[in-house]
Amino acid sequence: MKRLLAILATLLAVFVSKAQGQQSQQLPMMHMSGLLELVETIPLPGDGYMDHLTVDVKGQRVFISGEAAKSLITVDLRTSKVVHETKGLSAMPKKPFYLPDTNEIWATLTDSSVVAISGATYEVTKTVKLSGYGDSNRGADNAAYDPATHLIYAGVEVFEDFGGSGQHGANNASIDIVDTRTAKLVGSIKLPGGDPAGITIEPSGKRLYVAMGDIVGGDSHVAVVDLEKRAVVAQWPITGGPVPHTAGLDAAHHRLFVGSRLIAHTGDVGGGHQHEPGRLTVIDTETGKVVQGLDSVGGADDLQYDAATGRIYFVGTTGTVAVFKEIDPDHFQLLGKVPTGAISKTGLWVPELKRFYSAVPRHYVVTARHGTQDLQADLLKELNIAQGVTKRDKAAGWQTSMLSDLVIEEAHLMVFDYMP
């Protein structure tokens, strides 16, 4: 029974709630030619969510945040094999950065700390405690890194009850600044709210953009941070993108990209992870005005902009990555969607390799029986059957249980080549 409960918990995280069909329709699948070509899949260890990735281009390694497993997975791209898994991290890793000058992987953790992991021994060598350390309802998530100053800007978010409702608090979020040369916390910038989500930095190192999930006057906002003053100097509305989770930047054309969900990942089964569509909002960083808004895949969690091709890789949790094209700074279009895997919520575009990587967690696939009107209710009902039983009762016509068709897909890294 416990195993069935565990299976159901995973299933419910990847299936659509009964209300979803009334709220929106999934974007149609589009022709894949000229986008990305799958060239290989690499088996990965572990269960549960995986989060952001980073790359060692020279050493041909990809590092994956094993979020649920509290580990860092290292994949050798030359041999297409996992060469190490750093286990036992103090909390869930979220945003990693590979620093080639020191051969270290720095990562934010959900206990409001940042750790450095040696790229030689794969052991944790340094730990920096952030402003929220010791508070179970504050934790580090997304972040940005400035290689010129060797500073990590880590977003510390606030929850009302992290282990319960998962709702964000209304204030006390911050951007905490870590000097990777000294492994010390060197500053903290107060944010106007509790939910810093997407974070991206100007190449000049002068401005940081933080997409805040807090609703002010009907809209979520971008907090514009002056990094010389270390203060929020402006707030811009993210019109039409109420639950932002990621951000990217075309600095040359002064365009900020915000990837949003349309409903929060709380409440109904699936929540923001399964709601289609998501939203790409383009903002002019010189005026703070929205230039364009486009529908995208659901469950926005990562966004990569490639200046060489003008492409935006918008990663969601609904099993696809949407590929957009910048026609000009004021006009963008969706080229198509490339299938990845359920809850493969982040991805990594590596321009030096012209490859895109998507980490797909271990997940379960079940086929609804004919006549199923409410998948959620039917799955809950089937939890009452004894373990090993594959038939329903006589009143149900001795129908075979949906769980008898359960398929387990193991975790893997998908490797795609760029197609012009």
TAURBEL-V590153 format. One record per residue. RES is the residue in three letters. PHI is phi in whole degrees, -180 to 180 (none if undefined). OMEGA is omega as a letter, one per 20 degrees, with the letter a starting at -180 (999 if undefined). Layout:
BEGIN
<<RES	PHI	OMEGA> <RES	PHI	OMEGA>>
END
This chain:
BEGIN
<<MET	none	r> <LYS	-62	r> <ARG	-66	r> <LEU	-63	r> <LEU	-63	r> <ALA	-64	r> <ILE	-62	a> <LEU	-63	a> <ALA	-58	r> <THR	-71	r> <LEU	-60	a> <LEU	-68	r> <ALA	-77	a> <VAL	-119	r> <PHE	-109	a> <VAL	-80	r> <SER	-71	a> <LYS	-65	a> <ALA	-84	a> <GLN	-61	a> <GLY	-61	r> <GLN	-83	a> <GLN	-89	a> <SER	-162	r> <GLN	-119	a> <GLN	-68	r> <LEU	-61	r> <PRO	-67	r> <MET	-69	a> <MET	-120	a> <HIS	-59	a> <MET	-92	a> <SER	-60	r> <GLY	82	r> <LEU	-115	r> <LEU	-136	r> <GLU	-118	r> <LEU	-69	a> <VAL	-111	r> <GLU	-167	r> <THR	-125	a> <ILE	-118	r> <PRO	-60	r> <LEU	-124	r> <PRO	-86	r> <GLY	94	r> <ASP	-115	r> <GLY	80	a> <TYR	-54	r> <MET	-121	a> <ASP	-117	a> <HIS	-65	a> <LEU	-123	r> <THR	-143	a> <VAL	-133	r> <ASP	-106	a> <VAL	-65	a> <LYS	-64	a> <GLY	-86	r> <GLN	55	r> <ARG	-132	r> <VAL	-115	r> <PHE	-113	a> <ILE	-121	r> <SER	-75	r> <GLY	-82	a> <GLU	-55	a> <ALA	-68	a> <ALA	-83	a> <LYS	55	a> <SER	-144	r> <LEU	-120	a> <ILE	-100	r> <THR	-111	r> <VAL	-113	r> <ASP	-85	a> <LEU	-76	r> <ARG	-73	a> <THR	-101	a> <SER	58	a> <LYS	-137	r> <VAL	-74	a> <VAL	-104	r> <HIS	-165	r> <GLU	-130	r> <THR	-81	a> <LYS	-99	r> <GLY	77	r> <LEU	-63	a> <SER	-70	r> <ALA	-161	a> <MET	-71	r> <PRO	-78	a> <LYS	-122	a> <LYS	-111	r> <PRO	-100	r> <PHE	-136	r> <TYR	-94	r> <LEU	-108	a> <PRO	-66	a> <ASP	-68	r> <THR	-115	a> <ASN	54	r> <GLU	-130	r> <ILE	-112	r> <TRP	-100	a> <ALA	-143	r> <THR	-82	r> <LEU	-124	a> <THR	-77	r> <ASP	-95	a> <SER	62	r> <SER	-139	r> <VAL	-128	a> <VAL	-120	r> <ALA	-110	r> <ILE	-116	a> <SER	-65	r> <GLY	-79	r> <ALA	-99	a> <THR	-101	a> <TYR	64	r> <GLU	-104	r> <VAL	-70	a> <THR	-112	a> <LYS	-144	r> <THR	-135	r> <VAL	-118	r> <LYS	-86	a> <LEU	-91	a> <SER	-64	a> <GLY	-92	a> <TYR	-60	a> <GLY	92	r> <ASP	-101	a> <SER	-66	r> <ASN	-105	r> <ARG	-129	a> <GLY	-160	r> <ALA	-83	r> <ASP	-136	a> <ASN	-75	a> <ALA	-164	r> <ALA	-135	a> <TYR	-128	r> <ASP	-108	a> <PRO	-67	a> <ALA	-70	a> <THR	-105	a> <HIS	64	a> <LEU	-108	r> <ILE	-101	r> <TYR	-108	a> <ALA	-100	r> <GLY	-81	r> <VAL	-105	a> <GLU	-95	a> <VAL	-125	r> <PHE	-118	r> <GLU	-70	r> <ASP	-159	a> <PHE	-57	a> <GLY	-84	a> <GLY	-116	a> <SER	-68	a> <GLY	78	r> <GLN	-72	r> <HIS	-77	r> <GLY	-74	a> <ALA	-91	a> <ASN	-158	r> <ASN	76	r> <ALA	-72	a> <SER	-153	r> <ILE	-106	a> <ASP	-98	a> <ILE	-108	a> <VAL	-115	r> <ASP	-89	a> <THR	-74	r> <ARG	-76	a> <THR	-105	a> <ALA	55	r> <LYS	-133	r> <LEU	-78	a> <VAL	-114	r> <GLY	175	r> <SER	-149	a> <ILE	-114	a> <LYS	-71	a> <LEU	-109	a> <PRO	-84	a> <GLY	152	a> <GLY	-122	a> <ASP	-130	r> <PRO	-75	a> <ALA	-116	r> <GLY	-76	a> <ILE	-135	r> <THR	-146	a> <ILE	-122	r> <GLU	-66	r> <PRO	-58	r> <SER	-69	a> <GLY	77	a> <LYS	-95	a> <ARG	-132	r> <LEU	-122	r> <TYR	-111	a> <VAL	-122	r> <ALA	-78	a> <MET	-96	r> <GLY	-80	a> <ASP	-70	a> <ILE	-91	r> <VAL	-127	a> <GLY	61	r> <GLY	92	a> <ASP	-128	r> <SER	-76	a> <HIS	-134	r> <VAL	-97	r> <ALA	-89	a> <VAL	-95	a> <VAL	-107	r> <ASP	-83	a> <LEU	-78	r> <GLU	-78	r> <LYS	-83	a> <ARG	53	a> <ALA	-154	r> <VAL	-75	a> <VAL	-111	r> <ALA	-162	r> <GLN	-133	a> <TRP	-117	r> <PRO	-69	r> <ILE	-97	a> <THR	-61	r> <GLY	83	r> <GLY	-127	a> <PRO	-71	a> <VAL	-126	a> <PRO	-69	r> <HIS	-134	a> <THR	-159	r> <ALA	-150	r> <GLY	-144	a> <LEU	-148	r> <ASP	-108	a> <ALA	-66	a> <ALA	-63	a> <HIS	-107	r> <HIS	59	a> <ARG	-124	r> <LEU	-101	r> <PHE	-111	r> <VAL	-119	r> <GLY	-100	a> <SER	-128	r> <ARG	-92	a> <LEU	-101	r> <ILE	-135	a> <ALA	-72	r> <HIS	-86	r> <THR	-144	r> <GLY	86	a> <ASP	-60	r> <VAL	-56	a> <GLY	88	r> <GLY	49	a> <GLY	-64	r> <HIS	-68	a> <GLN	-118	a> <HIS	-72	r> <GLU	-111	i> <PRO	-88	r> <GLY	-97	a> <ARG	-144	r> <LEU	-106	r> <THR	-113	a> <VAL	-106	a> <ILE	-123	r> <ASP	-78	a> <THR	-78	r> <GLU	-88	a> <THR	-116	a> <GLY	78	a> <LYS	-95	r> <VAL	-73	r> <VAL	-89	a> <GLN	-160	r> <GLY	-129	a> <LEU	-132	r> <ASP	-69	r> <SER	-142	r> <VAL	-75	a> <GLY	-80	r> <GLY	66	a> <ALA	-49	r> <ASP	-145	a> <ASP	-156	a> <LEU	-150	a> <GLN	-125	r> <TYR	-109	r> <ASP	-113	a> <ALA	-65	a> <ALA	-65	a> <THR	-110	a> <GLY	70	a> <ARG	-97	r> <ILE	-118	r> <TYR	-102	a> <PHE	-106	a> <VAL	-101	r> <GLY	-121	a> <THR	-96	a> <THR	-89	r> <GLY	98	r> <THR	-146	r> <VAL	-115	r> <ALA	-88	r> <VAL	-113	r> <PHE	-107	r> <LYS	-124	r> <GLU	-85	r> <ILE	-73	r> <ASP	-155	a> <PRO	-59	a> <ASP	-107	a> <HIS	-139	r> <PHE	-130	r> <GLN	-142	r> <LEU	-81	r> <LEU	-80	a> <GLY	163	a> <LYS	-124	a> <VAL	-111	a> <PRO	-64	r> <THR	-124	r> <GLY	-167	a> <ALA	-58	r> <ILE	59	r> <SER	-82	a> <LYS	-79	r> <THR	-129	r> <GLY	-151	a> <LEU	-140	r> <TRP	-93	a> <VAL	-114	a> <PRO	-63	a> <GLU	-64	a> <LEU	-101	a> <LYS	52	r> <ARG	-135	r> <PHE	-119	a> <TYR	-119	r> <SER	-132	r> <ALA	-95	a> <VAL	-105	a> <PRO	-76	r> <ARG	-60	a> <HIS	-148	a> <TYR	-120	r> <VAL	-122	r> <VAL	-133	r> <THR	-104	r> <ALA	-68	r> <ARG	-74	r> <HIS	-59	a> <GLY	95	r> <THR	-71	r> <GLN	-98	a> <ASP	-139	a> <LEU	-61	a> <GLN	-60	a> <ALA	-64	a> <ASP	-67	r> <LEU	-67	r> <LEU	-63	r> <LYS	-64	a> <GLU	-71	r> <LEU	-66	a> <ASN	-82	r> <ILE	-78	a> <ALA	-71	r> <GLN	-62	a> <GLY	94	r> <VAL	-84	a> <THR	-114	r> <LYS	-119	r> <ARG	-81	a> <ASP	-75	a> <LYS	-62	a> <ALA	-62	r> <ALA	-91	r> <GLY	79	a> <TRP	54	r> <GLN	-69	r> <THR	-69	a> <SER	-64	r> <MET	-60	a> <LEU	-69	r> <SER	-71	r> <ASP	-102	a> <LEU	-63	r> <VAL	-118	r> <ILE	-103	r> <GLU	-109	a> <GLU	-73	a> <ALA	-63	r> <HIS	-160	r> <LEU	-104	r> <MET	-96	a> <VAL	-116	a> <PHE	-117	r> <ASP	-91	r> <TYR	-69	r> <MET	-119	a> <PRO	-73	999>>
END
